Amino acid sequence: MKKLNVGLIGYGFMGRTHSNAFRKVNNFFDLEYQPVLKAICARDEKKARGFASKWGYESVESDWRRLIERDDIDLIDIASPNNTHAEIAIAAAKAGKMIMCEKPLSMDGPEGKTMVAAVEKAKVPNMVWYNYRRVPAVTLAKQLVDEGRLGKIFHYRAKFLQDWTISPDLPQGGAALWRLDAKIAGSGVTGDLLAHCIDTAIWINGSIDKVNAMTETFIKERKHNLTGKVQKVSIDDACAFLARFKNGSLATFESTRYARGHKALYTFEINGENASIAWDLHDLHRLQYFDHKDEGRVRGWRNIHVTDGDQPYMKNWWVPGLQIGYEHTFVHQVADFIEGLQTGKPASPTFREALETQFICDAVLKSAKTERWEKIGK
Ligand SMILES: NC(=O)c1ccc[n+]([C@@H]2O[C@H](COP(=O)([O-])OP(=O)(O)OC[C@H]3O[C@@H](n4cnc5c(N)ncnc54)[C@H](O)[C@@H]3O)[C@@H](O)[C@H]2O)c1
């Protein structure tokens, strides 16, 4: 097997999911490449050493520039906060490295464009970790729509609800709370959560033409962890928007971190002329499917347990009936990336494909300010 030497940047939540995926992928997928955990990079060298010994990384770097200079690294994996993605990705592309980058691709569309230009100029394989595409039930939903089973699509409805920022005592900024700081995150729920919903939506239902949004920042000021001062909160705490897809369907998207009782309730529903589909992250291995062609007496919502060998990805796991979970979506993403290297057909979404989501997020945030419909930029 050919070695694929990985240099990971960031050992937080995503650093763990990616490391787990690189370690497991060859146990479950037959591939020509084997990821090797060469180096973990984070600013705190002591903590990075602890992470390296736990996950089996061979070495540690405290400056990502040094990691990129290394000849023994083939692939740079960016799992650090959003404001670091562009600088790291552009430098990595110039150094000829393959790049896997966490979502959202960038702080905004124009910045994302510079990243797309860099990877395309350098002709390096690249991908963005929109892992929900790799939930088998979500991939199955995409297959059913592509096969035309739903017929003409009328509605797409998505939401992503959490409740972890309701307390006014929660500070903003710094480790783990950089998501509340727009200078680091780019935006609030729009770039963090709706980006996932948008990516899935455009993958399954095609491009969005225009959007009309509203956002709110419920807690206006919070203590900032880095300055120690009470500062204005500049992220969107909640966002809801209407969208018109180019295929004529109408959509609603909603996200908030103020939906008491919901931790990560990502759901979507698609209604077509012949059939409907619904999916829920809290029950991620199931796909709800209603087919109007079924005989009337027994027609109803089917609850498909997506665990069988002929369903997406599942032949690589256990036996039919035994489900998989969240972490497996990252294993699938690595497997798909490697298959892309083998076949020369890049795995989706590439930086260019993920750029569309950035411009939709930009239009959503703009519309919330202008209170008008906004077309999607390029
Ligand atoms: N695909 C998903 O479902 C998903 C889920 C969560 C987060 N994310 C994305 O993953 C990225 C990281 O999020 P997270 O939840 O893992 O964050 P986190 O706060 O848990 O971890 C971030 C890591 O980056 C490191 N870091 C920060 N600045 C750095 C720098 N300049 N150089 C090197 N390391 C640096 C931090 O020390 C930390 O280890 C973000 O872009 C986020 O949007 C994606």
The ligand as a MOL file (V3000), in Angstrom:
LIG
                    3D

  0  0  0     0  0            999 V3000
M  V30 BEGIN CTAB
M  V30 COUNTS 44 48 0 0 0
M  V30 BEGIN ATOM
M  V30 1 N -17.5840 18.8430 10.0250 0
M  V30 2 C -18.1880 19.1220 11.1740 0
M  V30 3 O -19.2570 18.6100 11.4770 0
M  V30 4 C -17.5530 20.0950 12.1230 0
M  V30 5 C -17.8810 20.0320 13.4960 0
M  V30 6 C -17.2090 20.9060 14.3580 0
M  V30 7 C -16.2890 21.8020 13.8710 0
M  V30 8 N -16.0230 21.8620 12.5290 0 CHG=1
M  V30 9 C -15.0130 22.7970 11.9980 0
M  V30 10 O -13.7240 22.3120 12.3680 0
M  V30 11 C -12.8420 23.3940 12.6620 0
M  V30 12 C -12.3100 23.2170 14.0840 0
M  V30 13 O -13.4160 23.1510 14.9720 0
M  V30 14 P -13.3420 22.3420 16.3520 0
M  V30 15 O -14.7320 22.1640 16.8350 0
M  V30 16 O -12.4780 21.1550 16.1940 0 CHG=-1
M  V30 17 O -12.6050 23.4160 17.2440 0
M  V30 18 P -11.8280 23.2220 18.6050 0
M  V30 19 O -11.8590 24.5410 19.2870 0
M  V30 20 O -12.3130 22.0100 19.3200 0
M  V30 21 O -10.3360 22.9060 18.1110 0
M  V30 22 C -9.5970 23.8300 17.3790 0
M  V30 23 C -8.1360 23.4550 17.4020 0
M  V30 24 O -7.3900 24.3470 16.5820 0
M  V30 25 C -6.2080 24.7160 17.2890 0
M  V30 26 N -5.7090 25.9800 16.7460 0
M  V30 27 C -6.2580 27.2030 16.8280 0
M  V30 28 N -5.4990 28.1070 16.1660 0
M  V30 29 C -4.4240 27.4250 15.6760 0
M  V30 30 C -3.2730 27.7950 14.9420 0
M  V30 31 N -3.0700 29.0630 14.5720 0
M  V30 32 N -2.3740 26.8370 14.6080 0
M  V30 33 C -2.5850 25.5510 14.9740 0
M  V30 34 N -3.6510 25.1380 15.6860 0
M  V30 35 C -4.5640 26.0710 16.0360 0
M  V30 36 C -6.6770 24.7700 18.7360 0
M  V30 37 O -5.5760 24.7100 19.6300 0
M  V30 38 C -7.5240 23.5180 18.8030 0
M  V30 39 O -6.7260 22.3620 18.9680 0
M  V30 40 C -13.6730 24.6610 12.4610 0
M  V30 41 O -13.4280 25.1600 11.1740 0
M  V30 42 C -15.1070 24.1820 12.5850 0
M  V30 43 O -16.0290 24.9790 11.8790 0
M  V30 44 C -16.6340 21.0130 11.6660 0
M  V30 END ATOM
M  V30 BEGIN BOND
M  V30 1 1 1 2
M  V30 2 2 2 3
M  V30 3 1 2 4
M  V30 4 1 4 5
M  V30 5 2 4 44
M  V30 6 2 5 6
M  V30 7 1 6 7
M  V30 8 2 7 8
M  V30 9 1 8 9
M  V30 10 1 8 44
M  V30 11 1 9 10
M  V30 12 1 9 42
M  V30 13 1 10 11
M  V30 14 1 11 12
M  V30 15 1 11 40
M  V30 16 1 12 13
M  V30 17 1 13 14
M  V30 18 2 14 15
M  V30 19 1 14 16
M  V30 20 1 14 17
M  V30 21 1 17 18
M  V30 22 2 18 19
M  V30 23 1 18 20
M  V30 24 1 18 21
M  V30 25 1 21 22
M  V30 26 1 22 23
M  V30 27 1 23 24
M  V30 28 1 23 38
M  V30 29 1 24 25
M  V30 30 1 25 26
M  V30 31 1 25 36
M  V30 32 1 26 27
M  V30 33 1 26 35
M  V30 34 2 27 28
M  V30 35 1 28 29
M  V30 36 1 29 30
M  V30 37 2 29 35
M  V30 38 1 30 31
M  V30 39 2 30 32
M  V30 40 1 32 33
M  V30 41 2 33 34
M  V30 42 1 34 35
M  V30 43 1 36 37
M  V30 44 1 36 38
M  V30 45 1 38 39
M  V30 46 1 40 41
M  V30 47 1 40 42
M  V30 48 1 42 43
M  V30 END BOND
M  V30 END CTAB
M  END
